[in-house]
Amino acid sequence: MGHGNEIQYLSAAILIGIGAYGVVRSLEEYKRHGEPVKTLARTLLVSFFLFGIAGGLGVLATTAVSLKFWMLQAVSITLGYIILASSTLNLLGKLERYWRAPSVQREKSQGRKPPLPPAAMLTSTEDAKVLLKTIFGYFNVPILAIGREHPESWAEKMGVEPAEYIWLTRVEHPQSVSPSALHILNSKITTFLKNNPNGIVYIEGIEYISFYVDFKSIAKFILAVRDAAIIHGGHMILLVTPETLEPQQYAIFKKELETIDVQRIINNVVGVALFGTLPPGSAPKSPERNDDAGTQSPQEES
Protein backbone atom coordinates (compact mmCIF):
# COMPACT_ATOMS: atom_id res chain seq x y z
CA MET A 1 0.00 0.00 0.00
CA GLY A 2 1.42 3.36 -1.05
CA HIS A 3 1.68 6.40 1.14
CA GLY A 4 -0.90 8.14 -1.06
CA ASN A 5 -3.48 5.44 -0.34
CA GLU A 6 -2.72 5.57 3.39
CA ILE A 7 -3.46 9.28 3.43
CA GLN A 8 -6.71 8.72 1.54
CA TYR A 9 -7.78 5.94 3.93
CA LEU A 10 -6.95 8.19 6.87
CA SER A 11 -8.95 11.04 5.31
CA ALA A 12 -11.92 8.73 4.79
CA ALA A 13 -11.76 7.54 8.40
CA ILE A 14 -11.58 11.11 9.71
CA LEU A 15 -14.53 12.20 7.57
CA ILE A 16 -16.66 9.23 8.66
CA GLY A 17 -15.72 9.75 12.32
CA ILE A 18 -16.56 13.46 12.25
CA GLY A 19 -19.78 12.75 10.38
CA ALA A 20 -20.90 10.06 12.83
CA TYR A 21 -20.12 12.26 15.83
CA GLY A 22 -21.95 15.20 14.25
CA VAL A 23 -25.02 13.10 13.43
CA VAL A 24 -25.24 11.76 17.00
CA ARG A 25 -24.80 15.21 18.57
CA SER A 26 -27.30 16.80 16.18
CA LEU A 27 -29.85 14.10 16.98
CA GLU A 28 -29.37 14.68 20.72
CA GLU A 29 -29.88 18.44 20.33
CA TYR A 30 -32.93 17.85 18.13
CA LYS A 31 -34.58 15.76 20.86
CA ARG A 32 -33.57 18.14 23.66
CA HIS A 33 -34.73 21.50 22.31
CA GLY A 34 -37.74 23.14 20.72
CA GLU A 35 -37.85 25.42 17.69
CA PRO A 36 -35.89 27.07 16.16
CA VAL A 37 -33.06 24.87 17.52
CA LYS A 38 -34.78 21.78 16.11
CA THR A 39 -34.54 23.21 12.61
CA LEU A 40 -30.84 23.97 13.01
CA ALA A 41 -30.14 20.53 14.50
CA ARG A 42 -31.97 18.83 11.63
CA THR A 43 -29.95 20.80 9.09
CA LEU A 44 -26.68 19.97 10.83
CA LEU A 45 -27.61 16.29 10.94
CA VAL A 46 -28.14 16.20 7.16
CA SER A 47 -24.95 18.19 6.58
CA PHE A 48 -22.82 15.91 8.76
CA PHE A 49 -24.26 12.85 7.06
CA LEU A 50 -23.53 14.13 3.56
CA PHE A 51 -20.26 15.91 4.27
CA GLY A 52 -18.88 13.33 6.72
CA ILE A 53 -20.33 9.85 6.39
CA ALA A 54 -21.32 9.83 2.70
CA GLY A 55 -18.23 11.83 1.74
CA GLY A 56 -15.94 9.51 3.69
CA LEU A 57 -17.52 6.44 2.13
CA GLY A 58 -17.04 8.05 -1.27
CA VAL A 59 -13.32 8.59 -0.57
CA LEU A 60 -13.04 5.00 0.67
CA ALA A 61 -14.82 3.56 -2.37
CA THR A 62 -12.78 5.66 -4.78
CA THR A 63 -9.52 4.53 -3.18
CA ALA A 64 -10.30 0.86 -2.55
CA VAL A 65 -12.69 -0.07 -5.35
CA SER A 66 -12.73 2.18 -8.39
CA LEU A 67 -12.16 5.76 -9.46
CA LYS A 68 -15.70 5.66 -10.81
CA PHE A 69 -16.92 6.42 -7.29
CA TRP A 70 -15.36 9.88 -7.37
CA MET A 71 -18.79 11.29 -8.32
CA LEU A 72 -20.30 10.08 -5.03
CA GLN A 73 -17.43 11.66 -3.15
CA ALA A 74 -17.66 14.97 -5.01
CA VAL A 75 -21.44 15.34 -4.83
CA SER A 76 -21.87 14.36 -1.17
CA ILE A 77 -19.02 16.52 0.15
CA THR A 78 -19.98 19.51 -1.99
CA LEU A 79 -23.68 19.29 -1.15
CA GLY A 80 -23.01 18.83 2.55
CA TYR A 81 -20.65 21.79 2.59
CA ILE A 82 -23.11 24.02 0.73
CA ILE A 83 -25.96 23.18 3.13
CA LEU A 84 -23.78 23.65 6.20
CA ALA A 85 -22.24 26.93 5.04
CA SER A 86 -25.45 28.52 3.77
CA SER A 87 -27.40 27.48 6.86
CA THR A 88 -24.77 28.86 9.22
CA LEU A 89 -24.51 32.18 7.40
CA ASN A 90 -28.29 32.48 7.26
CA LEU A 91 -28.60 31.69 10.96
CA LEU A 92 -25.96 34.25 11.96
CA GLY A 93 -27.90 37.01 10.25
CA LYS A 94 -31.23 35.95 11.72
CA LEU A 95 -29.92 35.47 15.27
CA GLU A 96 -28.91 39.12 15.44
CA ARG A 97 -32.53 40.07 14.73
CA TYR A 98 -33.73 37.55 17.30
CA TRP A 99 -31.60 38.84 20.17
CA ARG A 100 -32.32 42.47 19.29
CA ALA A 101 -36.05 41.78 19.27
CA PRO A 102 -37.06 43.26 22.65
CA SER A 103 -35.44 46.66 21.99
CA VAL A 104 -35.68 47.09 18.24
CA GLN A 105 -38.18 44.74 16.66
CA ARG A 106 -41.07 45.87 18.84
CA GLU A 107 -40.65 49.42 17.59
CA LYS A 108 -40.62 48.22 13.99
CA SER A 109 -43.65 45.99 14.59
CA GLN A 110 -45.74 48.50 16.50
CA GLY A 111 -49.25 48.62 15.07
CA ARG A 112 -48.80 45.39 13.11
CA LYS A 113 -50.92 42.36 13.83
CA PRO A 114 -49.05 39.19 14.77
CA PRO A 115 -49.53 36.38 12.22
CA LEU A 116 -52.02 34.51 14.38
CA PRO A 117 -55.59 33.38 13.73
CA PRO A 118 -58.30 35.00 15.89
CA ALA A 119 -58.89 31.78 17.82
CA ALA A 120 -56.32 29.04 18.05
CA MET A 121 -55.28 25.98 20.02
CA LEU A 122 -51.98 24.47 21.14
CA THR A 123 -51.36 21.00 22.58
CA SER A 124 -47.85 21.47 23.97
CA THR A 125 -46.55 23.73 26.74
CA GLU A 126 -43.18 23.90 24.99
CA ASP A 127 -44.86 25.11 21.79
CA ALA A 128 -46.76 27.70 23.81
CA LYS A 129 -43.54 28.95 25.41
CA VAL A 130 -41.76 29.30 22.06
CA LEU A 131 -44.74 30.97 20.40
CA LEU A 132 -45.37 33.50 23.18
CA LYS A 133 -41.68 34.42 23.43
CA THR A 134 -41.49 34.93 19.67
CA ILE A 135 -44.63 37.07 19.50
CA PHE A 136 -43.64 38.98 22.65
CA GLY A 137 -40.22 39.72 21.18
CA TYR A 138 -41.31 40.84 17.73
CA PHE A 139 -44.67 42.56 18.22
CA ASN A 140 -45.70 45.36 20.51
CA VAL A 141 -48.91 43.61 21.58
CA PRO A 142 -50.11 43.06 25.16
CA ILE A 143 -50.73 39.56 26.47
CA LEU A 144 -53.34 38.50 29.01
CA ALA A 145 -52.33 35.12 30.42
CA ILE A 146 -54.63 32.88 32.44
CA GLY A 147 -53.00 29.98 34.22
CA ARG A 148 -52.87 27.70 37.22
CA GLU A 149 -49.44 28.79 38.47
CA HIS A 150 -48.49 31.74 40.64
CA PRO A 151 -47.88 34.85 38.46
CA GLU A 152 -44.14 35.00 39.15
CA SER A 153 -43.67 31.25 38.62
CA TRP A 154 -45.58 31.38 35.34
CA ALA A 155 -43.55 34.34 34.01
CA GLU A 156 -40.28 32.63 34.95
CA LYS A 157 -41.31 29.35 33.32
CA MET A 158 -42.60 30.90 30.09
CA GLY A 159 -39.99 33.66 29.78
CA VAL A 160 -42.70 36.26 29.11
CA GLU A 161 -43.98 39.16 31.21
CA PRO A 162 -47.69 39.46 30.36
CA ALA A 163 -49.47 42.79 30.56
CA GLU A 164 -52.03 41.10 32.79
CA TYR A 165 -52.13 37.72 34.50
CA ILE A 166 -55.08 35.91 36.06
CA TRP A 167 -54.26 33.18 38.56
CA LEU A 168 -56.83 30.37 38.61
CA THR A 169 -57.15 29.59 42.30
CA ARG A 170 -59.57 29.81 45.21
CA VAL A 171 -56.83 31.40 47.32
CA GLU A 172 -57.26 35.12 47.96
CA HIS A 173 -54.77 37.08 45.83
CA PRO A 174 -54.88 40.41 43.94
CA GLN A 175 -54.59 38.55 40.63
CA SER A 176 -56.70 35.49 41.43
CA VAL A 177 -60.08 34.43 40.07
CA SER A 178 -61.95 31.35 41.22
CA PRO A 179 -61.94 28.56 38.60
CA SER A 180 -65.72 28.34 39.00
CA ALA A 181 -66.28 32.05 38.26
CA LEU A 182 -66.28 31.82 34.48
CA HIS A 183 -68.51 34.90 34.19
CA ILE A 184 -65.81 36.97 35.93
CA LEU A 185 -63.12 35.55 33.65
CA ASN A 186 -65.26 36.30 30.62
CA SER A 187 -65.79 39.90 31.77
CA LYS A 188 -62.08 40.50 32.40
CA ILE A 189 -61.11 38.99 29.05
CA THR A 190 -63.69 41.03 27.13
CA THR A 191 -62.52 44.24 28.82
CA PHE A 192 -58.91 43.41 27.98
CA LEU A 193 -59.71 42.77 24.31
CA LYS A 194 -61.74 45.99 24.06
CA ASN A 195 -58.90 48.06 25.52
CA ASN A 196 -56.05 46.33 23.66
CA PRO A 197 -56.38 46.04 19.87
CA ASN A 198 -54.39 43.05 18.57
CA GLY A 199 -54.07 41.83 22.17
CA ILE A 200 -53.51 38.14 22.88
CA VAL A 201 -55.45 36.12 25.45
CA TYR A 202 -53.60 32.94 26.41
CA ILE A 203 -55.58 30.38 28.43
CA GLU A 204 -54.29 27.26 30.12
CA GLY A 205 -55.59 25.19 33.01
CA ILE A 206 -58.98 24.09 31.67
CA GLU A 207 -58.27 20.70 33.27
CA TYR A 208 -58.27 22.46 36.63
CA ILE A 209 -61.44 24.40 35.78
CA SER A 210 -63.18 21.10 34.98
CA PHE A 211 -62.97 20.15 38.67
CA TYR A 212 -65.43 22.95 39.43
CA VAL A 213 -67.43 23.46 36.22
CA ASP A 214 -69.00 21.01 33.77
CA PHE A 215 -67.56 20.77 30.28
CA LYS A 216 -70.62 22.35 28.64
CA SER A 217 -70.02 25.56 30.61
CA ILE A 218 -66.30 25.45 29.80
CA ALA A 219 -67.02 25.06 26.08
CA LYS A 220 -69.48 27.98 26.15
CA PHE A 221 -66.87 30.10 27.93
CA ILE A 222 -64.12 29.28 25.41
CA LEU A 223 -66.40 29.93 22.45
CA ALA A 224 -67.54 33.23 23.96
CA VAL A 225 -63.89 34.27 24.31
CA ARG A 226 -63.30 33.19 20.72
CA ASP A 227 -66.13 35.41 19.51
CA ALA A 228 -64.88 38.34 21.59
CA ALA A 229 -61.43 37.98 20.04
CA ILE A 230 -62.96 38.02 16.56
CA ILE A 231 -65.17 41.04 17.30
CA HIS A 232 -62.41 43.16 18.85
CA GLY A 233 -59.61 42.15 16.47
CA GLY A 234 -57.62 40.25 19.07
CA HIS A 235 -56.37 36.70 19.42
CA MET A 236 -57.16 33.81 21.72
CA ILE A 237 -54.78 30.90 22.27
CA LEU A 238 -56.00 27.89 24.25
CA LEU A 239 -53.60 25.26 25.59
CA VAL A 240 -55.28 21.87 25.49
CA THR A 241 -53.93 18.52 26.63
CA PRO A 242 -55.83 15.93 24.53
CA GLU A 243 -55.18 13.16 27.07
CA THR A 244 -57.17 15.01 29.75
CA LEU A 245 -60.32 15.34 27.63
CA GLU A 246 -62.87 12.93 26.28
CA PRO A 247 -62.52 12.40 22.51
CA GLN A 248 -65.79 14.21 21.79
CA GLN A 249 -64.72 17.13 24.02
CA TYR A 250 -61.39 17.49 22.26
CA ALA A 251 -63.19 17.24 18.90
CA ILE A 252 -65.27 20.32 19.79
CA PHE A 253 -62.19 22.45 20.45
CA LYS A 254 -60.46 21.10 17.36
CA LYS A 255 -63.47 22.02 15.23
CA GLU A 256 -63.94 25.53 16.62
CA LEU A 257 -60.27 26.53 17.06
CA GLU A 258 -57.39 26.39 14.61
CA THR A 259 -54.45 24.24 15.65
CA ILE A 260 -51.36 26.44 15.37
CA ASP A 261 -48.31 25.32 13.40
CA VAL A 262 -45.67 26.91 15.64
CA GLN A 263 -42.83 26.30 13.19
CA ARG A 264 -44.78 28.10 10.49
CA ILE A 265 -45.31 31.10 12.75
CA ILE A 266 -41.62 31.21 13.70
CA ASN A 267 -40.56 31.00 10.08
CA ASN A 268 -42.94 33.82 9.24
CA VAL A 269 -41.87 36.09 12.10
CA VAL A 270 -38.24 35.32 12.84
CA GLY A 271 -37.17 34.04 9.45
CA VAL A 272 -34.92 31.29 10.85
CA ALA A 273 -36.00 28.78 8.24
CA LEU A 274 -33.11 26.63 7.14
CA PHE A 275 -35.17 24.24 5.02
CA GLY A 276 -37.41 26.61 3.11
CA THR A 277 -38.64 30.01 4.18
CA LEU A 278 -42.30 30.86 4.53
CA PRO A 279 -43.13 33.86 2.35
CA PRO A 280 -43.79 37.08 4.29
CA GLY A 281 -47.40 37.86 4.98
CA SER A 282 -48.60 34.28 4.73
CA ALA A 283 -50.32 34.21 8.08
CA PRO A 284 -52.43 31.20 9.00
CA LYS A 285 -56.04 31.33 7.92
CA SER A 286 -58.65 31.53 10.64
CA PRO A 287 -61.23 28.78 11.01
CA GLU A 288 -64.78 29.30 9.86
CA ARG A 289 -66.90 30.84 12.57
CA ASN A 290 -70.04 29.20 13.87
CA ASP A 291 -72.38 32.11 14.54
CA ASP A 292 -74.42 30.05 17.01
CA ALA A 293 -71.41 29.21 19.18
CA GLY A 294 -70.53 31.05 22.33
CA THR A 295 -73.61 33.26 22.49
CA GLN A 296 -74.80 32.07 25.87
CA SER A 297 -72.97 33.41 28.94
CA PRO A 298 -71.39 30.70 31.10
CA GLN A 299 -72.80 30.38 34.61
CA GLU A 300 -70.96 29.53 37.81
CA GLU A 301 -71.70 26.06 39.06
CA SER A 302 -73.47 26.15 42.37
PERA-V840292 format. One record per run of one state. SS is the DSSP state (a for helix, b for strand, c for the rest). FROM is the first residue (numbers start at 1). TO is the last residue. Records with the same first field share a line. If there is no record, write none. Layout:
SS: FROM-TO, FROM-TO
This chain:
c: 1-2, 33-36, 65-66, 100-100, 110-118, 123-124, 139-142, 148-150, 159-163, 169-175, 178-181, 196-199, 204-205, 210-214, 233-234, 240-241, 245-246, 257-257, 260-261, 270-302
a: 3-32, 37-64, 67-99, 101-109, 125-138, 151-158, 182-195, 206-209, 215-232, 242-244, 247-256, 262-269
b: 119-122, 143-147, 164-168, 176-177, 200-203, 235-239, 258-259
